[in-house]
């Protein structure tokens, strides 16, 4: 009976851990947001984006927006043919597939001023590992901000409820 209980608790613990694997990244944090002062190449290269992760663009809708664009439009800062346009000021994008996604600000001059980010999405089971840093300023790069507190509470809360339900059934 004790061995059966231990096995059930181990399975429940694995279920809890698997529900918390997706991460939420607030674009530009911890030092910035979706604005003209953040260095997005440095920010994105210090993270390891995985499928199921979410990125959140936080900004003033009166001052900025977010356009998902093709690589050609990203490179040229063209706003003519966006894949998707976001303008709520708190836009959540789920990374559903591997590959590269491109985002720019559509306000005049903002993309050319650096408001653009390229997100490379890899397959994998954990988003907690940052991508390896390189270059002379790698040691000065800010640590990644992989998961918001709200995400941890949401995912862990669900897993904890499952664990408690199983433990209650075993009692």
VOBA-1610 file (N, C-alpha, C; in pm, whole numbers, padded with zeros to 5 digits, always signed):
BEGIN
Unk+00082-00120+00000Unk+00000+00000+00000Unk+00087+00127+00000Unk+00195+00126+00080Unk+00283+00243+00086Unk+00355+00263-00047Unk+00394+00154-00113Unk+00462+00165-00242Unk+00366+00222-00347Unk+00242+00179-00343Unk+00141+00228-00438Unk+00119+00379-00417Unk+00112+00419-00291Unk+00093+00560-00258Unk+00213+00643-00308Unk+00334+00592-00290Unk+00454+00662-00334Unk+00455+00678-00486Unk+00416+00572-00557Unk+00412+00579-00704Unk+00309+00682-00750Unk+00192+00682-00689Unk+00088+00778-00726Unk+00133+00922-00699Unk+00199+00943-00587Unk+00250+01077-00557Unk+00357+01120-00657Unk+00443+01027-00699Unk+00547+01058-00797Unk+00484+01096-00931Unk+00382+01021-00973Unk+00312+01053-01098Unk+00245+01189-01088Unk+00182+01217-00975Unk+00116+01346-00955Unk+00219+01460-00958Unk+00335+01438-00897Unk+00440+01541-00896Unk+00489+01569-01038Unk+00501+01465-01120Unk+00542+01486-01259Unk+00437+01566-01334Unk+00310+01541-01305Unk+00202+01617-01369Unk+00210+01764-01331Unk+00240+01791-01205Unk+00253+01929-01158Unk+00367+01998-01231Unk+00481+01932-01241Unk+00596+01992-01306Unk+00571+02015-01454Unk+00501+01926-01520Unk+00478+01942-01664Unk+00382+02058-01693Unk+00292+02092-01602Unk+00199+02202-01628Unk+00268+02338-01618Unk+00385+02344-01557Unk+00452+02471-01537Unk+00567+02493-01636Unk+00575+02414-01744Unk+00691+02423-01832Unk+00688+02540-01928Unk+00572+02588-01971Unk+00566+02702-02062Unk+00597+02831-01985Unk+00665+02921-02053Unk+00705+03047-01988Unk+00635+03165-02054Unk+00625+03272-01978Unk+00576+03399-02031Unk+00692+03499-02022Unk+00724+03560-02134Unk+00830+03661-02140Unk+00767+03796-02169Unk+00792+03892-02083Unk+00749+04030-02107Unk+00859+04095-02190Unk+00828+04130-02313Unk+00927+04180-02407Unk+00997+04303-02351Unk+01130+04296-02345Unk+01211+04407-02298Unk+01246+04405-02151Unk+01176+04325-02071Unk+01206+04323-01927Unk+01335+04248-01900Unk+01404+04274-01791Unk+01360+04354-01679Unk+01387+04502-01692Unk+01473+04544-01783Unk+01511+04685-01788Unk+01424+04773-01874Unk+01335+04715-01954Unk+01256+04798-02045Unk+01122+04735-02075Unk+01064+04781-02183Unk+00935+04731-02228Unk+00934+04746-02380Unk+00818+04747-02443Unk+00810+04773-02587Unk+00818+04923-02604Unk+00941+04973-02623Unk+00967+05116-02629Unk+01090+05142-02716Unk+01125+05267-02731Unk+01238+05305-02816Unk+01374+05291-02748Unk+01377+05266-02618Unk+01505+05262-02548Unk+01561+05122-02524Unk+01483+05018-02550Unk+01527+04881-02523Unk+01607+04826-02641Unk+01713+04753-02611Unk+01796+04685-02712Unk+01740+04545-02731Unk+01653+04526-02829Unk+01581+04400-02845Unk+01668+04285-02893Unk+01773+04312-02971Unk+01862+04204-03012Unk+01927+04140-02891Unk+01975+04223-02799Unk+02037+04172-02677Unk+01934+04100-02592Unk+01815+04157-02578Unk+01711+04096-02496Unk+01674+03958-02551Unk+01644+03949-02680Unk+01598+03822-02739Unk+01709+03717-02739Unk+01833+03757-02764Unk+01942+03659-02772Unk+01976+03600-02636Unk+01930+03661-02529Unk+01959+03608-02395Unk+01848+03516-02344Unk+01754+03482-02432Unk+01644+03393-02395Unk+01638+03273-02488Unk+01583+03165-02436Unk+01567+03043-02513Unk+01417+03019-02529Unk+01359+03071-02635Unk+01215+03061-02658Unk+01180+02922-02707Unk+01075+02865-02648Unk+01030+02731-02681Unk+00884+02736-02728Unk+00843+02633-02801Unk+00702+02624-02838Unk+00619+02621-02711Unk+00504+02680-02713Unk+00409+02697-02602Unk+00441+02815-02512Unk+00560+02873-02524Unk+00589+02994-02448Unk+00502+03107-02503Unk+00488+03211-02421Unk+00415+03330-02463Unk+00503+03452-02444Unk+00492+03545-02538Unk+00560+03673-02523Unk+00453+03780-02510Unk+00480+03877-02424Unk+00382+03982-02396Unk+00446+04117-02429Unk+00378+04193-02512Unk+00420+04327-02547Unk+00338+04424-02462Unk+00406+04499-02373Unk+00339+04598-02289Unk+00384+04737-02332Unk+00286+04825-02359Unk+00318+04958-02410Unk+00194+05046-02404Unk+00214+05175-02428Unk+00102+05268-02438Unk+00048+05263-02581Unk-00080+05225-02599Unk-00136+05217-02734Unk-00141+05352-02807Unk-00132+05461-02734Unk-00128+05592-02799Unk+00010+05619-02861Unk+00111+05546-02815Unk+00248+05573-02859Unk+00306+05463-02947Unk+00253+05341-02938Unk+00312+05227-03010Unk+00204+05127-03050Unk+00243+05033-03133Unk+00165+04915-03163Unk+00265+04803-03192Unk+00215+04686-03230Unk+00301+04573-03263Unk+00247+04512-03392Unk+00336+04498-03489Unk+00301+04431-03613Unk+00388+04306-03626Unk+00325+04191-03649Unk+00404+04075-03686Unk+00418+04081-03837Unk+00542+04066-03885Unk+00571+04086-04027Unk+00661+03975-04081Unk+00678+03973-04212Unk+00771+03880-04277Unk+00915+03925-04251Unk+01011+03837-04283Unk+01152+03873-04266Unk+01186+03994-04354Unk+01137+03995-04477Unk+01167+04108-04568Unk+01113+04238-04511Unk+00990+04237-04458Unk+00933+04358-04399Unk+01004+04397-04270Unk+01053+04298-04194Unk+01131+04325-04074Unk+01261+04397-04113Unk+01329+04340-04212Unk+01457+04398-04255Unk+01442+04540-04309Unk+01331+04566-04379Unk+01312+04698-04440Unk+01223+04792-04356Unk+01173+04741-04242Unk+01081+04817-04157Unk+00954+04858-04232Unk+00906+04771-04319Unk+00784+04799-04394Unk+00661+04759-04314Unk+00563+04849-04308Unk+00438+04822-04238Unk+00323+04792-04335Unk+00355+04776-04465Unk+00252+04764-04568Unk+00172+04633-04561Unk+00235+04522-04523Unk+00167+04392-04526Unk+00185+04313-04398Unk+00135+04362-04286Unk+00156+04287-04161Unk+00081+04154-04164Unk+00141+04054-04099Unk+00075+03925-04080Unk-00037+03944-03979Unk-00007+04015-03871Unk-00103+04045-03765Unk-00070+04181-03707Unk-00173+04253-03666Unk-00156+04383-03600Unk-00213+04374-03459Unk-00133+04417-03361Unk-00176+04422-03222Unk-00174+04567-03177Unk-00273+04608-03096Unk-00274+04747-03051Unk-00343+04766-02916Unk-00346+04662-02834Unk-00413+04674-02704Unk-00325+04735-02596Unk-00193+04727-02615Unk-00101+04773-02510Unk-00062+04663-02414Unk-00124+04547-02428Unk-00091+04429-02345Unk-00118+04306-02431Unk-00038+04290-02535Unk-00062+04187-02635Unk+00015+04059-02604Unk-00056+03948-02600Unk+00004+03818-02570Unk+00010+03738-02699Unk+00130+03690-02731Unk+00151+03608-02850Unk+00202+03472-02805Unk+00128+03366-02838Unk+00172+03231-02805Unk+00260+03180-02918Unk+00374+03126-02880Unk+00469+03073-02978Unk+00431+02927-03004Unk+00356+02904-03110Unk+00295+02773-03135Unk+00381+02679-03218Unk+00482+02730-03287Unk+00563+02646-03374Unk+00708+02692-03372Unk+00798+02601-03408Unk+00939+02638-03418Unk+00958+02729-03539Unk+01066+02804-03537Unk+01097+02895-03646Unk+01120+03036-03594Unk+01131+03130-03685Unk+01159+03269-03648Unk+01037+03354-03674Unk+01004+03438-03578Unk+00893+03533-03591Unk+00949+03673-03577Unk+00889+03766-03652Unk+00940+03903-03660Unk+00831+04001-03618Unk+00869+04095-03530Unk+00775+04195-03479Unk+00839+04333-03490Unk+00758+04431-03529Unk+00805+04569-03537Unk+00697+04662-03481Unk+00736+04785-03447Unk+00639+04888-03414Unk+00602+04957-03544Unk+00472+04974-03566Unk+00424+05034-03690Unk+00418+05185-03691Unk+00446+05249-03579Unk+00443+05395-03576Unk+00562+05450-03656Unk+00541+05558-03731Unk+00646+05612-03819Unk+00778+05635-03744Unk+00885+05580-03801Unk+01019+05599-03748Unk+01058+05507-03634Unk+00963+05439-03572Unk+00995+05358-03454Unk+01076+05233-03489Unk+01037+05161-03595Unk+01113+05043-03634Unk+01255+05082-03672Unk+01270+05185-03754Unk+01403+05232-03793Unk+01483+05278-03671Unk+01414+05320-03566Unk+01479+05360-03442Unk+01512+05244-03350Unk+01484+05122-03394Unk+01523+05004-03316Unk+01409+04926-03254Unk+01285+04969-03274Unk+01171+04898-03214Unk+01129+04782-03302Unk+01213+04678-03298Unk+01184+04556-03370Unk+01254+04441-03300Unk+01189+04325-03301Unk+01248+04210-03232Unk+01225+04084-03314Unk+01328+04002-03320Unk+01324+03874-03389Unk+01324+03766-03281Unk+01224+03678-03287Unk+01210+03572-03187Unk+01236+03437-03254Unk+01342+03369-03212Unk+01374+03236-03263Unk+01314+03134-03167Unk+01220+03054-03217Unk+01149+02957-03135Unk+01204+02818-03162Unk+01248+02752-03056Unk+01303+02617-03065Unk+01205+02517-03006Unk+01219+02392-03047Unk+01138+02288-02982Unk+01210+02248-02855Unk+01138+02199-02760Unk+01199+02157-02636Unk+01098+02157-02525Unk+01143+02108-02410Unk+01050+02092-02299Unk+01068+02196-02190Unk+01176+02274-02195Unk+01197+02369-02087Unk+01240+02503-02140Unk+01178+02609-02092Unk+01213+02745-02133Unk+01300+02813-02030Unk+01337+02743-01928Unk+01406+02808-01818Unk+01553+02834-01848Unk+01611+02770-01951Unk+01752+02787-01981Unk+01770+02900-02081Unk+01849+03001-02047Unk+01872+03106-02144Unk+01963+03057-02255Unk+01953+03119-02371Unk+02044+03088-02480Unk+02184+03132-02440Unk+02286+03063-02488Unk+02421+03102-02450Unk+02452+03242-02500Unk+02512+03322-02414Unk+02549+03458-02452Unk+02685+03455-02520Unk+02709+03550-02609Unk+02839+03557-02674Unk+02875+03703-02692Unk+03001+03727-02723Unk+03045+03863-02748Unk+03102+03928-02624Unk+03164+04044-02640Unk+03232+04109-02528Unk+03139+04158-02419Unk+03013+04186-02450Unk+02924+04236-02347Unk+02837+04127-02287Unk+02866+03999-02318Unk+02781+03889-02269Unk+02774+03887-02117Unk+02884+03918-02049Unk+02880+03915-01903Unk+02800+04031-01846Unk+02777+04135-01926Unk+02698+04249-01879Unk+02551+04237-01912Unk+02513+04130-01983Unk+02373+04114-02022Unk+02288+04086-01899Unk+02167+04142-01893Unk+02081+04117-01778Unk+02035+03971-01776Unk+02010+03916-01658Unk+01962+03779-01653Unk+01823+03769-01715Unk+01789+03653-01772Unk+01658+03640-01835Unk+01546+03647-01733Unk+01431+03692-01779Unk+01311+03693-01697Unk+01216+03591-01759Unk+01230+03462-01721Unk+01159+03360-01795Unk+01010+03353-01770Unk+00964+03372-01648Unk+00824+03349-01619Unk+00772+03457-01526Unk+00656+03510-01557Unk+00598+03610-01468Unk+00541+03541-01345Unk+00526+03614-01238Unk+00471+03558-01114Unk+00330+03504-01137Unk+00251+03573-01218Unk+00114+03528-01245Unk+00115+03392-01313Unk+00209+03368-01403Unk+00216+03240-01472Unk+00253+03130-01375Unk+00349+03156-01289Unk+00388+03054-01191Unk+00271+03017-01103Unk+00197+03115-01057Unk+00083+03088-00969Unk-00023+03010-01044Unk-00052+03051-01168Unk-00156+02985-01246Unk-00120+02839-01273Unk-00002+02813-01327Unk+00038+02677-01363Unk+00058+02591-01239Unk+00128+02644-01139Unk+00154+02568-01019Unk+00026+02547-00940Unk-00063+02645-00939Unk-00190+02631-00868Unk-00272+02518-00923Unk-00279+02504-01055Unk-00353+02395-01115Unk-00289+02261-01079Unk-00157+02254-01093Unk-00086+02131-01060Unk-00100+02094-00914Unk-00095+02193-00829Unk-00112+02169-00686Unk-00251+02117-00655Unk-00352+02169-00723Unk-00489+02121-00703Unk-00499+01973-00743Unk-00435+01937-00855Unk-00434+01796-00898Unk-00366+01710-00794Unk-00251+01756-00746Unk-00175+01680-00646Unk-00258+01662-00518Unk-00323+01768-00473Unk-00403+01759-00351Unk-00524+01667-00370Unk-00584+01670-00487Unk-00696+01581-00516Unk-00653+01435-00512Unk-00538+01405-00569Unk-00488+01267-00568Unk-00454+01225-00427Unk-00388+01314-00353Unk-00354+01281-00214Unk-00480+01256-00131Unk-00584+01336-00157Unk-00711+01318-00085Unk-00775+01185-00117Unk-00767+01141-00240Unk-00822+01011-00280Unk-00747+00896-00215Unk-00618+00917-00191Unk-00536+00810-00133Unk-00554+00800+00018Unk-00605+00902+00079Unk-00615+00902+00226Unk-00727+00811+00275
//
